[in-house]
């Protein structure tokens, strides 16, 4: 059997492990940090309450403790990671909420602090398309010239009706424009999408990937919607239940999405990683390793690859 070009472990999609090994020649570990940011759809600038699926930590469940300073957060998580992957290099990952949503001087103070730490070789910054000012773009441009920078942009869906339900509070046009602005500066872009959003069909989910595939992006994170306790989504689900994707449906849709994505696009994530203590549905997400293995097995069974229909 011929190995997929962008994999070191016989997977049939472009793995993050391959990307890191080819780029840096060694194991690279991401250290998830909580910079204490908010979001424009939380503080009233664009909306209130945030995205309806977002947990109290702002999707930073496995990141650092917000009560610790960034260096302490980094060192605590690094200590745990070093037991599994000693002698690694590190990417500082600003994960929780919108990590460019602040004046440049605030961002500079936070980013530069962790970039000075030993063996930190880059930054990954999760944010929104409507939270990067021109001044911030200029600073990101500067950063990109002296470190390995990736900007993760949340999109979730291209469908306006769904975007309103989940309270995204930005347009598809704003998203596309920001991708273009980042790429004009040669900054790598990773896009987040979510499968199983309320009332979306398989076609809608595939159409989101078809759109993203036309953009100049370098990576994608594919998530399954997970309902977390004490969120607006939890409230919606309890009051007006909607169909959740079954496990086999999710596997089928992910494979079809991978087939539509250019083979050069790095797959940074292929499922969600929920907090088991707060997960309401779907419970099958908790068996993450088995789910990933079953995606791999089904791709072999179908004899298919990322990009085969791109």
BELWOZI-V636243 format. One record per backbone hydrogen bond with DSSP energy under -1.0 kcal/mol. CO is the residue of the C=O (numbers start at 1). NH is the residue of the N-H. Records with the same first field share a line. If there is no record, write none. Layout:
CO->NH + NH
This chain:
4->7
6->15
12->306
14->267
15->19
16->20
17->21
18->22
19->23
20->24
21->25
27->89
29->91
31->93
33->95 + 96
38->98
39->42 + 43
40->46 + 47
41->50
47->44
51->54
52->233
55->58
58->97
60->63
65->68
69->73
70->74
71->75
72->76
73->77
74->78
75->79
76->80
77->81
78->82
81->85
89->29
90->121
91->31
92->124
93->33 + 95
94->126
98->101
100->102
103->107
104->108
105->109
106->110
107->111
108->112
110->114
111->115
112->116
114->117
117->120
119->90
121->148
122->92
123->150
124->94
125->152
126->99
127->154
128->131
133->137
134->138
135->139
136->140
137->141
138->142
139->143
140->144
143->146 + 147
148->123
150->125
151->190
152->127
153->192
155->157
156->194
159->163
160->164
161->165
162->166
163->168
166->52
171->175
172->176
173->177
174->178
175->179
176->180
177->181
178->182
179->183
180->184
182->187
183->186
188->151
189->218 + 219
190->153
191->221
192->155 + 156
193->223
195->225
197->200
201->205
202->206
203->207
204->208
205->209
206->210
207->211
208->212
209->213
211->214
212->215
215->217
218->266
219->191
220->268 + 269
221->193
223->195
227->280 + 281
231->235
232->236
233->237
234->238
235->239
236->240
246->250
247->251
248->252
249->253
250->254
251->255
252->256
253->257
254->258
255->259
258->307
259->309
262->265
266->220 + 268
269->222
275->278 + 279
278->229
281->227
282->285
283->286
284->287
286->288
287->291
288->292
289->293
290->294
291->295
292->296
293->297
294->298
295->299
296->300
297->301
298->302
299->304
305->308
307->310
